[in-house]
Amino acid sequence: MFSPDPEPHTAIGSCPADYVIPIQRAKSQIMRDTLDSLGHAIFPRMGVVEGQVNIDDVLNTDIGQPIRMRAPGMVQPFSVPFVGKEAFPVLGYLDEAKENRTGVSKASAGLNAEALQSTTKAAVSATMSGAQGRVELICRHFAEGGMKELFTLVNNLVIKHQEGQDMFRLNNQFIPVDPRYWNADKDVIVNVAISKNSDEEKIMMLNNLAGKQEQILQTLGPNNPLVNLQQYSNTLSKMIEMGGCKDAQSFVNTQVPPMPPQPQENKPDAAELLAQAEIQKAQVQAQKAVIDAETDRMKIIMEDDRRRDEAEAEIRLKSAELAGKYGTQIDIAEINALMERDRENIRQIAKVQSQGLFSNDNEFTN
């Protein structure tokens, strides 16, 4: 079931190693022959005249060791040229064939500096993504093939044989697990935690996502229907894990408690607003009526004062006329006292009433 390259109508699929085995055998044979050629070139075979040469000296391959001969020319080396350099292009061809069959090249592994130094970042990313795509495909075959069947089998065995509740650690928390209530036919999904994107691209994506979440939280508040604080904490935790820190709990709270509901303001309905408006309107009208009545009262008092002043002026003229004609002296002071007698009373009454009216303004305005 764990087949990296499943094939139809076959019980067991092929494996990328099957494509590489012939190439590896050929390379191994070529390397052995190349090393043999190098060995013959360094230590060539010797031709000796039997009985004229010390055989132990000939067999001694130490550097600088002499060979004892009874006559010159008794030892002749057989020169063997090194032919390994002709085998190097063949090795390069086999490496290229292996890369074509497996999809994994030196450029994708980041080993060929000469090929990467003049290549753009996008081209390097595309090359590495292509190689990682094949690795991801193999991982998904493993996940959907063997791992899914394996965990389904484990799930059935646990339900069948575990007879009670037990404690297990899950996400650094110990929780009780009771498989007796599980469904033996539940669906199993394997999460393949790899992708074609590099770690740098993943962190960049998480930074952009965190920025969008912060903008939504600032605009709509923590209780918006789109992003909550727990999802924002998950993004920060994933960024911390991508940065190489395993324990995200040391930096942020991975489990955010629910926010308490904010008290809603009791907004009056339309009927209450209309009733308040009618009350304010009635208060304004009543206040205006009181002010108008006071204004009329003041006008009456002022008109009375004007008439009294006219009468007083007329009396003074009459008195002067009578005194000129008949020499009669009239007591104007007494007449003025009689006229002023009621005027002062009227003013005091009007003052008290006006103070009472304007002191009641606060009742209307409130």
C-alpha positions as MATLAB code, in Angstrom:
seq = 'MFSPDPEPHTAIGSCPADYVIPIQRAKSQIMRDTLDSLGHAIFPRMGVVEGQVNIDDVLNTDIGQPIRMRAPGMVQPFSVPFVGKEAFPVLGYLDEAKENRTGVSKASAGLNAEALQSTTKAAVSATMSGAQGRVELICRHFAEGGMKELFTLVNNLVIKHQEGQDMFRLNNQFIPVDPRYWNADKDVIVNVAISKNSDEEKIMMLNNLAGKQEQILQTLGPNNPLVNLQQYSNTLSKMIEMGGCKDAQSFVNTQVPPMPPQPQENKPDAAELLAQAEIQKAQVQAQKAVIDAETDRMKIIMEDDRRRDEAEAEIRLKSAELAGKYGTQIDIAEINALMERDRENIRQIAKVQSQGLFSNDNEFTN';
ca = [
       0.000    0.000    0.000;
       2.921    2.353    0.601;
       3.695    2.922   -3.059;
       5.312    6.234   -4.126;
       4.234    5.726   -7.754;
       1.076    3.606   -8.033;
       0.227    2.133  -11.404;
      -3.143    0.932  -12.651;
      -3.884   -2.800  -12.899;
      -0.968   -3.656  -10.624;
      -0.951   -4.782   -7.009;
       2.251   -2.887   -6.215;
       3.299    0.238   -8.100;
       6.750    1.277   -9.128;
       9.277    3.268   -7.165;
      11.640    6.055   -8.284;
      14.467    3.847   -7.051;
      13.504    1.321   -9.750;
      14.297    3.948  -12.386;
      17.690    4.679  -10.818;
      18.916    1.117  -10.223;
      20.227    0.519  -13.822;
      21.917    3.922  -13.844;
      23.526    3.271  -10.466;
      24.835   -0.108  -11.610;
      26.357    1.415  -14.750;
      27.980    4.217  -12.743;
      29.375    1.715  -10.232;
      30.955   -0.366  -13.032;
      32.414    2.702  -14.736;
      33.877    3.965  -11.449;
      35.483    0.582  -10.761;
      37.010    0.463  -14.259;
      38.223    4.059  -13.912;
      39.913    3.283  -10.609;
      41.467    0.155  -12.130;
      42.806    2.201  -15.027;
      44.221    4.724  -12.609;
      45.857    1.949  -10.605;
      47.495    0.418  -13.700;
      48.753    3.872  -14.719;
      50.296    4.481  -11.291;
      51.607    0.974  -10.722;
      52.263   -0.531  -14.170;
      53.009   -4.232  -14.637;
      56.712   -5.190  -14.794;
      58.522   -7.552  -17.156;
      61.572   -9.217  -15.551;
      64.235  -11.709  -16.686;
      63.866  -14.729  -14.467;
      66.913  -15.344  -12.298;
      68.412  -11.907  -13.047;
      66.171   -9.798  -10.748;
      65.241   -9.923   -7.063;
      61.495  -10.665   -7.156;
      60.877   -9.189   -3.668;
      62.201   -5.817   -4.848;
      59.898   -5.911   -7.854;
      56.857   -6.698   -5.717;
      57.662   -3.894   -3.248;
      55.660   -0.846   -4.401;
      56.996    1.597   -1.819;
      58.140    4.908   -3.254;
      61.917    5.139   -3.816;
      62.683    1.469   -3.164;
      65.545    0.078   -5.374;
      65.251   -3.058   -7.553;
      68.368   -5.233   -7.508;
      69.400   -6.591  -10.937;
      72.424   -8.672  -12.042;
      72.566   -6.855  -15.387;
      71.029   -3.676  -16.758;
      67.728   -3.885  -18.607;
      66.483   -6.891  -16.678;
      63.267   -5.007  -15.617;
      60.937   -3.433  -18.207;
      57.638   -1.697  -17.142;
      54.564   -2.132  -19.312;
      53.220    1.415  -19.734;
      49.395    1.505  -19.450;
      47.784    4.908  -20.238;
      44.998    6.302  -17.945;
      41.684    6.209  -19.826;
      39.447    7.414  -16.961;
      39.054   10.884  -18.427;
      37.134    9.370  -21.346;
      34.681    7.924  -18.825;
      33.828   11.293  -17.170;
      31.417   12.440  -19.928;
      29.623    9.123  -19.590;
      29.205    9.732  -15.855;
      27.778   13.178  -16.589;
      25.333   11.650  -19.049;
      24.189    9.115  -16.470;
      23.708   11.871  -13.871;
      21.564   13.793  -16.312;
      19.506   10.688  -17.027;
      19.016   10.169  -13.291;
      17.813   13.765  -12.830;
      15.353   13.365  -15.687;
      13.959   10.160  -14.200;
      13.687   11.330  -10.591;
      13.073   15.060  -11.057;
      15.657   15.905   -8.381;
      18.583   17.924   -9.726;
      21.571   19.685   -8.207;
      19.968   23.038   -8.900;
      16.811   22.081   -7.015;
      18.898   20.791   -4.107;
      20.893   24.035   -4.013;
      24.229   22.294   -4.615;
      25.239   23.600   -8.021;
      26.527   27.105   -7.258;
      27.770   27.656  -10.824;
      24.307   27.062  -12.230;
      22.623   29.312   -9.640;
      24.952   32.308   -9.508;
      23.647   33.849  -12.750;
      20.031   32.700  -12.358;
      17.164   34.916  -11.279;
      15.308   34.329   -8.056;
      12.122   33.387   -9.892;
      13.940   30.745  -11.953;
      15.550   29.229   -8.865;
      12.173   29.166   -7.089;
      10.562   27.507  -10.092;
      13.315   24.872  -10.241;
      13.045   24.075   -6.532;
       9.244   24.069   -6.660;
       9.340   21.547   -9.508;
      11.516   19.168   -7.491;
       9.449   19.698   -4.333;
       6.293   19.021   -6.322;
       7.482   15.502   -7.062;
       8.339   14.965   -3.391;
       4.887   16.215   -2.432;
       3.286   13.854   -4.933;
       5.123   10.896   -3.379;
       4.068   12.031    0.117;
       0.445   12.272   -0.961;
       0.628    8.768   -2.432;
       1.955    7.525    0.901;
      -0.752    9.435    2.801;
      -3.742    8.388    0.690;
      -2.435    4.860    0.235;
      -0.706    3.252    3.187;
      -1.128    5.833    5.971;
      -4.897    6.113    5.561;
      -5.380    2.337    5.603;
      -2.942    1.982    8.501;
      -4.716    4.509   10.730;
      -8.119    3.058    9.826;
      -6.854   -0.313   11.002;
      -5.406    1.207   14.196;
      -8.715    2.972   14.876;
     -10.645   -0.301   14.588;
      -8.173   -2.130   16.838;
      -8.336    0.576   19.530;
     -12.136    0.540   19.530;
     -12.160   -3.245   19.691;
      -9.613   -3.817   22.457;
      -9.566   -0.717   24.702;
     -12.268   -1.191   27.341;
     -11.997    2.032   29.328;
     -11.010    5.648   29.415;
      -7.344    6.622   29.282;
      -5.338    9.863   29.414;
      -3.347   10.995   26.387;
      -1.296   14.083   25.657;
      -2.645   16.107   22.750;
      -1.175   19.521   21.857;
       0.759   19.554   25.169;
      -2.457   18.965   27.124;
      -3.577   15.772   28.824;
      -7.146   14.912   27.872;
      -9.295   11.832   28.608;
      -9.959    9.541   25.646;
     -12.660    6.881   25.640;
     -12.713    4.989   22.306;
     -15.778    2.963   23.273;
     -17.997    5.710   21.899;
     -16.109    6.176   18.648;
     -17.462    5.296   15.249;
     -15.479    2.447   13.721;
     -16.465    3.502   10.204;
     -15.388    7.121   10.501;
     -13.594    8.765    7.592;
      -9.830    9.265    7.939;
      -8.075   12.286    6.416;
      -4.285   12.578    6.352;
      -2.848   16.090    6.372;
       0.293   16.304    4.232;
       2.182   19.179    5.869;
       4.306   20.111    2.858;
       3.832   22.400   -0.105;
       5.709   23.711   -3.093;
       6.239   27.076   -1.408;
       9.456   27.797    0.439;
       9.601   28.851    4.093;
      10.285   32.433    3.036;
       7.160   32.501    0.886;
       5.090   30.964    3.687;
       6.272   33.560    6.214;
       5.539   36.348    3.720;
       2.029   34.977    3.205;
       1.461   34.751    6.975;
       2.671   38.355    7.421;
       0.195   39.554    4.810;
      -2.572   37.518    6.446;
      -1.736   38.934    9.900;
      -1.891   42.467    8.484;
      -5.341   41.835    7.003;
      -6.559   40.327   10.287;
      -5.274   43.317   12.282;
      -7.050   45.693    9.906;
     -10.333   43.780   10.252;
     -10.055   43.653   14.061;
      -9.330   47.391   14.276;
     -12.178   48.256   11.914;
     -14.924   45.855   13.010;
     -13.822   45.051   16.566;
     -12.956   41.715   18.220;
     -16.521   40.367   17.926;
     -16.819   40.714   14.151;
     -18.176   37.790   12.071;
     -15.047   37.500    9.894;
     -11.945   37.185   12.168;
     -11.756   36.534   15.910;
      -8.853   36.740   18.356;
      -8.320   32.961   18.330;
      -7.712   32.972   14.569;
      -5.276   35.877   14.945;
      -3.462   33.917   17.692;
      -3.262   30.898   15.360;
      -1.593   33.039   12.700;
       0.986   34.382   15.155;
       1.660   30.864   16.491;
       2.257   29.559   12.983;
       4.659   32.429   12.280;
       6.578   31.625   15.463;
       6.798   27.955   14.499;
       7.968   28.854   10.994;
      10.663   31.009   12.619;
      12.121   27.939   14.343;
      10.639   28.309   17.848;
       8.731   25.205   18.844;
       6.932   26.584   21.921;
       4.647   29.355   20.688;
       2.963   29.493   24.129;
       6.032   31.330   25.464;
       5.277   34.296   23.198;
       1.483   34.427   22.748;
      -1.542   32.719   24.257;
      -2.416   29.950   21.845;
      -5.820   29.464   23.506;
      -7.695   32.768   23.704;
     -10.638   32.824   26.160;
     -13.940   34.016   24.704;
     -14.573   37.721   24.973;
     -17.421   38.704   27.336;
     -20.362   40.206   25.484;
     -20.317   43.973   25.555;
     -23.373   45.583   27.154;
     -25.638   47.024   24.541;
     -26.967   50.502   24.997;
     -30.715   50.698   25.554;
     -31.744   52.679   22.546;
     -35.276   54.147   22.783;
     -37.697   53.120   20.120;
     -39.536   55.438   17.763;
     -42.574   55.756   20.024;
     -40.467   56.902   22.979;
     -38.583   59.399   20.813;
     -41.902   60.775   19.496;
     -43.303   61.063   23.040;
     -40.170   62.899   24.227;
     -40.385   65.257   21.288;
     -44.048   65.999   22.053;
     -43.216   66.658   25.723;
     -40.401   69.042   24.795;
     -42.697   70.769   22.307;
     -45.392   71.212   24.991;
     -42.801   72.567   27.437;
     -41.551   75.090   24.892;
     -45.106   76.203   24.096;
     -45.953   76.575   27.804;
     -42.795   78.557   28.420;
     -43.561   80.771   25.429;
     -47.094   81.365   26.736;
     -45.756   82.399   30.147;
     -43.228   84.762   28.563;
     -45.919   86.272   26.345;
     -48.214   86.772   29.336;
     -45.439   88.452   31.290;
     -44.625   90.620   28.289;
     -48.283   91.726   28.063;
     -48.314   92.422   31.784;
     -45.232   94.609   31.498;
     -46.780   96.440   28.571;
     -49.898   97.181   30.655;
     -47.771   98.503   33.544;
     -45.724  100.659   31.210;
     -48.902  101.987   29.585;
     -50.313  102.818   33.042;
     -47.101  104.635   33.932;
     -47.266  106.609   30.716;
     -50.850  107.688   31.352;
     -50.064  108.640   34.923;
     -47.120  110.736   33.707;
     -49.402  112.467   31.193;
     -51.997  113.128   33.883;
     -49.330  114.505   36.197;
     -48.049  116.821   33.489;
     -51.584  117.993   32.715;
     -52.270  118.691   36.426;
     -49.115  120.758   36.662;
     -50.183  122.783   33.624;
     -53.692  123.341   35.041;
     -52.251  124.331   38.393;
     -49.936  126.848   36.759;
     -52.855  128.195   34.689;
     -55.144  128.616   37.744;
     -52.368  130.256   39.721;
     -51.771  132.749   36.908;
     -55.466  133.646   36.474;
     -56.855  133.580   39.977;
     -53.769  133.417   42.223;
     -54.906  130.135   43.700;
     -52.252  127.811   45.074;
     -52.896  124.093   44.542;
     -51.045  121.383   46.585;
     -49.471  119.383   43.762;
     -47.500  117.218   46.201;
     -50.698  115.860   47.684;
     -52.091  115.129   44.239;
     -48.841  113.310   43.262;
     -48.965  111.299   46.464;
     -52.478  110.169   45.612;
     -51.383  109.193   42.095;
     -48.257  107.381   43.276;
     -50.165  105.493   45.947;
     -51.493  102.763   43.656;
     -48.516  102.803   41.262;
     -46.077  101.470   43.830;
     -48.468   98.700   44.837;
     -48.965   97.667   41.215;
     -45.191   97.544   40.602;
     -44.541   95.394   43.672;
     -47.275   92.948   42.687;
     -45.917   92.770   39.112;
     -42.364   92.245   40.373;
     -43.406   89.387   42.648;
     -45.456   87.746   39.905;
     -42.665   88.121   37.337;
     -40.143   86.555   39.724;
     -42.482   83.633   40.297;
     -43.026   83.123   36.584;
     -39.345   83.214   35.587;
     -38.358   81.034   38.531;
     -40.615   78.330   37.039;
     -38.637   78.361   33.749;
     -36.366   75.667   35.090;
     -39.317   73.391   35.536;
     -40.239   73.735   31.869;
     -36.695   73.414   30.526;
     -35.891   70.416   32.672;
];
